[in-house]
Each structure stands twice: as structure tokens, then as C-alpha cells.
């Protein structure tokens, strides 16, 4: 049965191929640890035991990778990653007869506000993805507090998941539901509110918001405080730091905002 867009809105999230996610994270983790090791050496330190423990844990999770010579003049790693369409749910794969590739660029890109970006495929050109490892958090602080490394990797996982959801929209869902993906002109000319409230951003933004929220309440034991932070994040009427995504959707379509809050709550309810 053909699913409506409303049914897509009520899915847990856009499903991504897990092997592709793991392969992208393998390269992203290599860039993150390479940059962190460089920063440690610039401060006159060699990576210590705690760094090595987190490095080996990442290799066990994402697969083996080597550290690279990342420099100011050569700050990024590049790779061509297969996008495994067989790893998508069957309902996404209608009329998909081939796999795709992602041209991945990752490393400490100059703009710390730019976490990631997906560039749609075009005829004769693979889709592209940029993942900025600087957006993982305060990487300089991790030089002295390696215990922050797992938190940074969690943030990078969220960014990769978000951008891979956009690739699923590009290669699969727009064939079934054209409203899933806007045009290049729409993306270029959108205001911030239009960007956040677009169908294209709806589910990926909820996923990212959930990760940000979970990190913001890490270590908080007071359940009432956590509930208050949840309400502050989703409800612009409270005037206490609402997330830009929920603010934009509330202004654009309150029924859609209610769906977003419901899904966000499902993702973070273990903390509330």
C-alpha cells in the first residue's frame, strides 16, 4: 500500500542503511582522532592511555582505521562510500535497481557552526557529504579531558545519521513522495524558518534535536528539571530557549508541530 506523507511523519525516523552509516563513521572517526592527536602534539603532549582506549573502542565499533596526517593546509579526509540500497526497508526500494555512492569529505572544516551537509546526486555525479568534526563539540577541551571523546562521537553519529536521512530522501523517497525533497532554488532561497519547517528537514531535525537534548541533560538527576528543559526545548510560548526547529514548525503548522513534539518525546522519553 502506498504510504502518505503523513504516515512518513509518524514513522520513528527515516531509515538509513546501517552498513553505510558504519562505513561513513569509520572515515569520520579517523578524521576526528587524527585531528585530536595533532592538537595534543601541538600542545607538547603525546596521546595517552585514555585516548588510546577510546581509539580502540571506536575501531571496534566502526571498523579498523588508521590515523592520518591532518594539517592546517590539508584538513580533510576524502572517501567514496557505497550507499547500500539493499540495507533500506523494502517499501523504500521500489524502482531502485542499483546502489549509489557518496563522495565524503570530513575533517576540521573552518566553520564550526556547519556540522554537516548533503549535496544531492545529479546525472553523472554521485551525491556528496561534508561532515565537520569540529562541530562534535569542544575538541580543544578533549585534548586535556579525553573522557569527552565518546560525547563527541555521539554528536558526530547524529550528524551522519541526519545527512544520510537526506540521502535516503534523495535516492529513494522522492521517487515515491516528491514532497520529501525540495528544489535547489527552494533550498538556496529559504529563510531559516522555511528551512526548518520544510518536509525535507522534518524527520532529520527531530533526530538531531533528540541527540542534542540527551547531551544537554547528561548528568542531570532531577526529573522535574529534565521535564522543564524538555518543555523549554519544544514550546516557544515558554520563551526559554526553544530549539529553532520547533519554533519554526510551531509558527508554520501547529498540527505538524504536535507530531514533531510527539516523535521527539518518543526518542527522549527514557530521560523524562
N, C-alpha and C positions, 0 to 999 in steps of 0.2 A: 504494500500500500504506500502511495506517495505521501511523504510527511509534509505538513505545512511548516512555514517558518515558525509559527507559534509553538509547534511541537519541538522544533530545534531549540527554542528558547528555554524549554523546560527540561532539556537533557542536562545531565550533570555538567558536561562541558563538551566541546568539540573533541572527538577522539583523535589522537595522533599515533603514528606507528612507533612503537616503543624501541625498536631496534634503531630507527633513525634518530630518536631522541638520545639514546645511549651513545651513538657514534658522534653526534654533534657535541654532546657534553664531554666526550673524550678529548676532542680538539680544544674546546673552551677551557677545560681544566688544565690542559697542557699550557695554554697561554697564561692562565691565571697563576699557576705555580711558577712558571718561568719568570713572569714579571715580579712576583713576590720575592723569589730568590735573588733577582737582580737588585731589588730595593734593599734587601738585607745586606748584600755585599757593598752597596754604595754607602751604607752606614757602618761599614767595617766589621760586619758580622757574617759568619757562615751559617747557613740554615742548620738549626739544631735538631734535637731528638723529637720534639713535639711537631715541628714542621715535617720531618720525615715520616712520622706516624700518620699524619693527615694525608700526606702524599701517597703513602701505600694504601690507605683506606680508599682514596679516590681511584687509584689504579684498580683496586679490587672491584669497585662499583661500576666504573665506566670502561674498564679495559686498559691494558698496558699503554703507557705513553712515555715519551722522553721529554726532558726539559730542553728548551731551545734558547738561543742567544737573542733575546729580545732587547733592543736598544731604542734610544730616542729616535734615531733615524730609521729604524726598522722595527716598528712596534707591534706588528700584527702577524699572525699565522693565517695561512690560507689553505683550504682543502676543498675538494669536490666530494660531497657526501651523497650517497644514494638515498633517495626518498622511496621507501619500500611501500608501495601501494597495497601489497598483499597484507600488510600489517594494519590496514584500515578495516573498520566494520564493513560487512558485505553490503549494507544499504548505501554506503558511501561510494562503492566501487562501480556503480552502474556506468557502463560505456567506457570504463578505464581499461585500456588494453596494454599499457606499458608502465614501467617505472620512470621516475624522473630523477633529476639530480639537483643538488643545492650547491651553489658557489658560496662557500662560507668564508667570511673574514672575521677574525676575532683577536682581541688583544686590548691593551690600554689605550683606546681611542681618545683623542684630545677632549671631546665634550663629555664631562662626567654626567650630564643630565640625559644623555642619549644612551638608553640601556640596550636597545636592540631595534632592528628594523628588517622587515621582509620586503624584497623587491619582486613583484610578480614576474612570472615567466612570460616571455614573448616568443613569437615564431622564430625558431632557430637559436634561442638563448634561454639557458636554464634560469630558474628562479635564484635570487641571491639573498643572503642573510648576513647582517652585521651584528655581532654581539660584543658589547663593550664591557670588558672585565673590570674597568674602573667603577662601573655602576653597581658592582657587587656590594659596595659598602666602603668603609674607610680602610683601604688597602694599606696605607701607610701605618695605621694603628696595628694591623696584623703583623707587621714586622716585629713589634715588641710583645704582642699578645696573640700568638698563633691559635689560641682557643677560639678566635673569631673566624677561623677558616671555614668550619662547617656552616656557619651562618652565611658567609659569603657564597659558598657553593649552592646553598639552598636558594638564595636570591638569583643566582645565575641559572639554576634549573627552572625557576619560574619564568625568567625571561625567555629561555629557549622554548619552553612549553608554549608560551604566548605566541612567539613568532612562528612556531610550527603549526599552531592552530590557523594562523593566517595562510600558511602554505596549503593546508587541507582545504580551506575555503577556495583558494586559487585553483588548485588542480582537480578538486573533486566536487565540492558543494555548489560552486557556481554553475556547474552543469545541471544540477538538479534544482537549484534555487538561485537565480541570478541576483536576487536582492542581498545575498550573502557578501557580495564583493562590489564596492563602488568603482567608479571610473577613475582614471588617473587625474582628470581635471577636478573631480569631486574631492579627492584626497588632497590635491595641491591647494585648492581654494577654500577648504573647510575652515571654519572658525574652531576654536578649542572646544566649544560646546557641541558643535556639529560633529567634530571628530569623535568625541567621547560617546555621543548618543547614537552614532551610526550602527546599523545592523552588523557591519563588519567588525566593530570593536566590542560588541555586547558581551559575548561569552569570554573572549580572551581577557578583557579588562576585569571581569569578575574573578577569574582565576588569579590574575596578578594581585588584585586587591586583597584576596584571601591570604596570599603569602605575606604581603606587607603587614596585614593586620596580625597574623600569627607571630611575626617577628616583633611587632610593636608591643605585644603583651607577654613576650617571653620573660619568664621570671616573676610575673605578677601573680600573686596568690589570692588576692581579694576578688571574689567573683563579682561583687557589685561594681567594683572599679572596671572590670573587664566588660561587663554589660554596658556600663556607661560609655566606654570607649567604642563599643560596637555601635551604639545609637549615634554617637558623635560622628562616626565614620560614614553612616548611611543617610542621615536625616539632616538636610540643610536648614530646616526650621530651628534646629537647636543652636546654630551659629557657633559651633565649637570644633572647627577643623574637619568639616565634611570632605570626603575624598572627591576630587574633581569629577570623576566618572559618575558617582551617584548624584552629585549636584546637577550635572548636565542632563542626565536621564530624567531626573525629577522635573526639571523645567520643560523638557521636551514631551514627555508622555508618562503620566503618573501610573498608569496600569503597567507599563513596561518597567518603571521604577520598582513597583511592588514585586514583579517577577525577579528583578535583579537582587533585591534585598532578600527574598526567599532563598534564592540559589546561594548567595553569599553566606547566609546563615547556615545553610546545609554544609557548606565547606568548612566553616569555622566553629560549628556547634560544640565540638568536643572541648573548646576553650571557654564556653559561656555557661 
